[in-house]
Amino acid sequence: MALLSNSTAGNILGGSNISGLEKCELYFLFHGETKLGHGFRGFLYFVALAYCFLGLSAITARFFRSMENVVKHTRAIEEIDPCTNTEFVRHEKVWNYTIADITLLAFGTSFPQISLATIDAIRNLGNLYAGGLGPGTLVGSAAFDLFPIHAVCVVVPKAGELKKISDIGVWLVELFWSFWAYIWLYIILEVWTPNVITLWEALLTVLQFGLLLVHAYAQDKRWPYLSMPIARTKRPEDWVPVETAPSIEDDMARDRYSEIVEDEYGNSSIVDIFSIHSGNTDHAYQNLPDTDVDDSLEQSPQEITPEKDNFLSIWKQQFFDAFVLESPESAKLNNTCLRLAKAFWELLLMPWRILFAFVPPYQIAHGWIAFICSLIFISWIAYIVTKLTDLISCVTGINAYVIAFTALAAGTSWPDLVASKIAAERQTTADSAIANITCSNSVNIYVGIGVPWLIDTLYNFFAYNEPLRIENASGLSFSLLVYFATSIGCIGVLVFRRLTLGAELGGPKLWAWVTSFYFMLLWLVFVVLSSLRVSGII
């Protein structure tokens, strides 16, 4: 991929006007692109952006699989039975329920936005003005998480089925820090140092993520003086009740490469990214079943710690599967049109599948190697997305901030949507589906905006002894106000549903769809008002 041919990208991202569409000399692959019409170029770049989002969804599937193996890691603890006075070994999950939600789950689903914002900050080093692509994407992602994802989750449960938050105390803590994150961002943008971010403000923003972790953990463990005296609702022993657990046949009937629940390596077991969650115990995660991958692993020690040859055979199978156009399930379809459509879809996904086959199998090192490699691929796609956004803004004249909190926010938030949807479908409570939303929004500010601003402010402090200036601070602050106002309306409806129906998700289909429509309306209000403000209309 060619580098940008001039330095106008910084001006575009900072919100400055382009000198004219006819002077746009940015290109993606070769200089001959600049001879094409701006409308046709804009269409091609939008298609390329959509294809990047498709690749982002594909690598996120592998990321979640590796993340699941990381969280399922256990440690052996020797204890003495008080009744028989004999020693026994108990296996305990290393990760705490709440910390796993906030760090691996929320951070993982937000990593596309975080990497995009970090790349935007690094390429703006030496510029006293911060780029608007990262903050715009993260604020837009927060709105997408809160409104459209809630709109999907509320209608996912079956008709009449109710799913409520079991640990309301932890959710209130996460909700508080989520709201405070955007209040804090408005304070440092408009009150303390208007239009300027100092080194200390950026550092405090990042450190508050640590406070969120400590506070949430204290609430989960019910530490005195640091937690609210709110009882935790008893959860079922099994994360997915036996009577509602999908069968292997139903799971294998899914498209092999659909969403996150796919089995990439041919295993005939159900692998769910949310099986990291537990029953009502504090010390362990109980899933269905409670093994690393499936029942066979518990019974076969060779598969728990596979030898190098097994790893290589699994890795080889990844490349073989990447070239398969027709899965056994699609071959059984009688409709020729459907088979051709599925084959075309597999052909469209093939370049991404071949590329991501280089990610090592998630069975190695408890998933950590695949976890890190997946993050590297996500960062690489985010870099391409930033380049395409420059081009789209250049050839269409659309402000990059508008593109950021609409197209980029929706595309990079797709993992959040899929993750929460699966949790709302399969989990017996609404904890992870809603916690993923609130925690992701907190991570977006404390890490997604805090870390890039810390990078820029540190550079400016040592290089120029100057703070970081925010050129589009007024538009960002206005979006924060609109988000805050509409989010109160969203949370208010969730509280109302809890008081009247007894649960946040599900219920009578009519009221579920009315709630879903209301949430989508709030999102449209946010997008329209923010776009009008950035465009200078209001």
N, C-alpha and C positions, 0 to 999 in steps of 0.2 A: 504494500500500500504506500503510495506516495505521500510525502509530507505536504502540509499546507504551503502554498506558494507564496504567501505573504503573511504579515503579522496582524491582519484585521480580525483574527479570531478573538483576541483579547478584547477588542472593542465591541465585538458582537456580544460576547458573554457579559461584558460589563454593562450593557444596555445602551451603548452609544449608537448613533444613527450610522447606517451604512452610507458611504459616499454616493451610492447609486448602483442599481442592479446591473447596469451596463458595465460597471467597473469591477464586478465581482470576478476575481481570478482564482478562487479556491477550486480545488479539484480533489477527487478521491483516489482514482487509479492512474489516470494519465491526463496530460494537459489538453488532449483533444476534447475532453468533456466540456470545456468552457465554450466550445463552438456550437454546442447544442442549445436549443431554446430553454429559457429559464423554467417554463412550465413543465417541459418534459424532464428536465434535470430534477426538478422538485419531486415529480412523480417517482422517478427512479430511486431517489434517495429515501423517500418514504417507504418504498418497497424494501429497500435494503435495511432500513431501520426495523421494519416488521420482521424481517428474516433474522435479524440479530436477537429480537425478543424471543423468537422461536428457539434459537440456539440457547438463549439464556434459560428458557424453561427446561430444555434437554439436559444441560449441565447441572441445573438445580436439582433434578431428579437424582443424579448421582451424588450430589452434595448431601442431600437428605439421607440417602442410604448410608453414606459414610458417617454422617452425624449420628444416625441411629446406633451404629455399632460403637461409636465413641461413648455414647451415653449408657449403653447396655453393659459396659465394662464393669466387672465386679471384683471385689477383693475378698480373700478368705480370712475369716476371723475365728480364732479358737476360743471356745467357751466351755464352761463346765455346767452340766445339767445339775441343778440343785436337788433334784429328786433321786437320781441314780449316782450322782457324784462322778460321772464319767465325762470325758472330754468329747466334744463334737465340734465340727467345723461348720460355720454358717457363712454363706456368701452374701455379701452386702453390696448394693449398688454404690458406686463411687460418687455419682452425681446426685445432688439434692433436687427434689421435684421443682421447686420454685426457681432455683438458680439455673437449672437446665432450660426452663422456659425463657428466662430473661437473656441468658448468654447465648447458648448454642441455637435455640429455636428462633428467638426474636432477632438476634444478631445475624444468624444465617439467612433468614428471609429478607433482612434489610441490607445484606452485603452488596447487592448490585447497586443500590443507591449510594451506599457509603463509599464503595470503590470509585463510582463515577464522580462523586464530590471530591474525593481525595485526588484523583487524577486532574480534575479541574483546578484544584489548588496548586498542585505541583507545577503544572504548565503555566500558571500565572505568577510564579516566583519572580521577583524583581519588579512586579507591577504593584504600585501602591494601592490600586483598587482591586478588590476581590471580585472574582468571577461570579456571575449570577446563576450559572447552570446548576451547580451543586445545591445551594440553598433552595432554589426554585423547585428542583426535583424532589427534595426532601419534604418541603412543606406541602407540595402537591401530593406526594406519596402518603403523608399523614392524613390528608383529606380522603384520598382513595381508600386507605385502610379503614378509616372510621365509618364512611358512608356506604360505598358499594359493597365492601366485604361484609359489613353487618347486614346489608340488604340481602345478600346471598345466603348468609348463615341462618337468618331468621326463617327462611322458607325451606331449608334443606330437610329438617326432621319430617317424618311422616305425619300425615294429617292427624291432629289431636295429640301427637307426642310432644311432651314438654321436656326441655333440657335447661337446667338452671346451673348457676355458678355454685359450686359446693363450698369453696373456701372464699367467702365474701370478704373476709378481712384482707387477704393477700391481694384480691382484686382492687379493693379500695386504696391500698397502698400504691399499687401500680397505676391506678387511675389518677391519684394525687400527683405522682411524679410526672405522669404524662401531661396533665394540665399545667403543672408548674413549669415544665420544660418550655412551653410556648409563651407563658407569661414572662419567664426569665429572658427569653429571646427578645421579646418586645421591650423589656426594660433596658437591656444593654444597647438596643438599636435606637430607642427614642428618648430614654430618660437619663441614664447616667452619662453616656458619651454619644450623643446623637450622630448617626451616620459614620461612626468610628468604632472599631473593635480593638481594644488594647490587649496586650499580652496577658494581663491578669484576668480579664474577662474571658478570654479563650481558655485559659488554664482552669478557671473555676467551672466553666461549662463542662469540660471533660471530667473533672473530679466529681461532679454530681452524679455521674453514672455509677461510681463506686458507692456513693451514699444510697442510691436506689437499691443496689445489690444488698447492702448491709441492712437497710430498713425492711426489704422484702423477706430476707432470710430471718430477721428477728421476728417478723410477723408469722412466718411459717412455723418457727420453733416456739412461738408464744413467749418470747423473752419478756420478763417483767420490766415495766416502765418504758419499753420501746415498742410494744405491740398493743393493739386494741383487743379488749376482752370479748372477742366475737368467736363463738363456737364454730368449728368446722363441721359441715354436714357429712355424715358417714357415707363413704363411697362403697360401691360393690367391691367384693374381693377381686373379681376379674375386671380388667379395664373394659373389655367388650363382653357382655353377657353371652353365655353359650347359645341361648335361643335366638339371639340376633346376630351372631357372628356369621359373616358370609362364608359360603362353602367354597371349597377349592375350585369346584367346577365353575361357580359364578365368577370367581376371581380370574380364572384362566380364560374365561370368555371375553375378558376385556381386551382391548387393543394392547398389544405387547408394548407399545411405546406411548401409551396415553398417560399423562399426568405422572404423579409420583408413586403411585401404588403398583407400578409395573414390576415384573420380575425380570430383570435384565439378563440373568444368566441361566434361565431355564428352570429355576427351582419351582416346584409345584406347591409351594407354601405361600401363605398370606404374609406379606411383609408390610407393616404399616409404620409410617414415620412417627406416629404418636404412641407407639407401644412402649415408649420410654416412661409413660406415666403409670402411677401406682394405684393401689387401692387405698385403704384408710390408714396404712402404716406410714410412719415417718422415716424408717430406716431403709426401705427398699422399694424398688419399682416392681410392680407385678404386672406382667403383660400376659397375652394369650397366644402362645405359651410363654413362660419366663425363661427363654433361652436366647442365645446370641442371634440365631437366624431362624431355626425351626426345631421341631422335636428331634429330628435325626441327629442334630449336633450334640444334644445332651446324651444320647445313647452311643455316640461314636466319637471317642477321644481323638481319633485321627483327623476328624473334620473340625474339631475345636482348635487344634493347632496343626493346620495342614503343613505338609512339607513343601519345600521349594518347588518340587515338580508339580504339585497340585496347584500352587499359585500360578505357575507358568501356564498350565493347561487352562485354568480359568481365564487368565489374561488372553490366551490365544482364542478362546471361545468368544471373548468380547469382540475381537476383530472379525471373526466369522459371522457373528450375529449382525454386525454393522453392515454387511453386504447383502443381507437377506431382504428381499423386496416383499415376499409374501409369507406371512406367518402361518402356522398350522390352523389357527382359528379363522383367518380370512379365507384360507383355501376351502373351508367347509361351506362358505356362503354360496347359495344358489343363484343369487342375483349377480349377473355379470357386471353391471354398472357399479355396484358396491365394491366388487373385487377390484375393478380397475381404479376406482377412487382411492381405495386403501393402498393399492400398489403405487399410485401416484404420490400419495402422502408419504409412504415409506421412501420413495425416491427423493422427495423433497427434504426429508430428514437425514438422508444418507450422509451428506458431507459432514454434518454435525456429529453423527454417530461414529463415523470413521475417526474424526478428530478427537472426540472424547473417549474413544477406545484406548487412547494412550494413558488415561487415568488408571493407576494401578487398582487391582481389585480391592474392594472395601474390607475383605477378610484379613488383609495384611495389617499388622500392628494396631489391631482393634479399630481400624478405620482411619487412623490419624493421617497416614500418607495420602489416601484418597481425599480426605477432608482438605488438606493443604493444597493438593493439586487442583481440586475443584475450585478453590478460592482464586488460584492463579488464573484459571481459564475464565472465571467470572470477571476478574479485573481486566483481562485482555478484551473481552467483549465490551465491557464498559468503556474502554479506551476508544474502540471503534465507534461506539454510540456517540461519544463526545464529538468526534470528527464529523459524523453524519449530521449531528445537530448544527454544527457550524455551517455546513453546506446548505442545509434546509433553510436556516435563517438568512443566509446570504442570498440565495436565488429566489426565495419567496417574499422576503421582506418582513416575515413574521418575527416578532420579538422573541429572542431565544428564551426569555423568562416564561413566555406563554407556552412555548413548546415544552419547556421543562416541567411545569406543573400540570400539563395535560397529557401529552403523548408519552413523554419519558416517565412521568410518575405512574401512569397506568401500566406501561410495559414493564418497568422494573419492579412494580408491586405485584406482578402476577404470581410469583412464588408465595406471597402472603395470602393471596386469594385462594390458591389451591390448598395451602396448608390449613387454613381456617375452615375451608369447606369440608375437607376430609375429617377434621376433628369434629365438626358439627354433625357429620354423618355417622361416624363410628364411635366416638367417645360417648360414654354414658352420662357425662355432665358437659356443661358449656365452658368449663374452666379454660382449656387450652385454646379453643376457638376464639374466645374473647380476650384472653390474656395475650395471645399472639398479636392482637391488634394494638392493645394499650402499650405493651412492652416495646413493640416495633416503633411506635410513635415516640417513645422516650429515647430509644436508641438512635432514632433519626436525628434528634437534636444534640444529645450529649456526646455521641460519637460521630454521627454522620456530618454534623456541622461543626462540632467542637474540635475534632481532630484536624480537618482541613484549615480551619481558622487558626489553630495553634501552629500549624506548619507555616502559614503565611506570616503570622505576627512574629514568630521567632525569627524568620528570615529578615523581615523588615526591621526588627529591633536591632539585630546585630549588623545588618548591612547599611541601614539608613538612619537608625534610631528614630523611626517614625511608626506610628500606629497603622493599622490596616483600615482603609477607607471602603465603605460600602456605597457604591454608586447608585444602586437601585433600592436603597434602604426604605424609601417611602412606599414603594410598591410592595416590598416584602412585609413591612409593618402592617400595611392595609390588609394583605392576605392573612396575616396572623389574627387580626381583629375579626375578620369574617369567619375564619376557621373557629376561633374561640366561641363566637356567638352561635354558629350552627352546631358546634359540638355539644353545647349545653342542651340544645333541642334534641340531639341524638341520645345523649345519656339520660335526659329526662324521660324519654319514651321507654328506654330499657328499665328504668326504675319503676315507671308506671306499670309495665308488663309484669314486673316482679311482684308488685303489690296486688295486682288484679288477677293475673293468670297464675302466679306462683313460679314463673320461669322467664328467662330472657329470650330463649329461642323456642320456636315451634308454636304449638297451640292450634286453634281452629284456623284452617287454611285461609279463610277470608281475611281474618285479622292479621295473619302472617303476611299476606300479600299487600294489605294496606300499609303495614309497617314498612315493608320492603320498598314500596313506592315512595313513602315519605322520606326514607333515607336517601334514595336516589335523587329526590327533589332537592334535598339539602346539598347534595354534591353539585348539582347543576347550579344552584345559587352561588356556591363558592367559586366554581369555575367561571361563571359569567361575570360576576362582580370583580373578581381578580383580573380577568382579561380586560375588562373595560377600564380598570384603573391603570394597568400597565400601558394600555394603548392611549391613555390621556383623555379618554372620553368622560370619565368621572374623576 
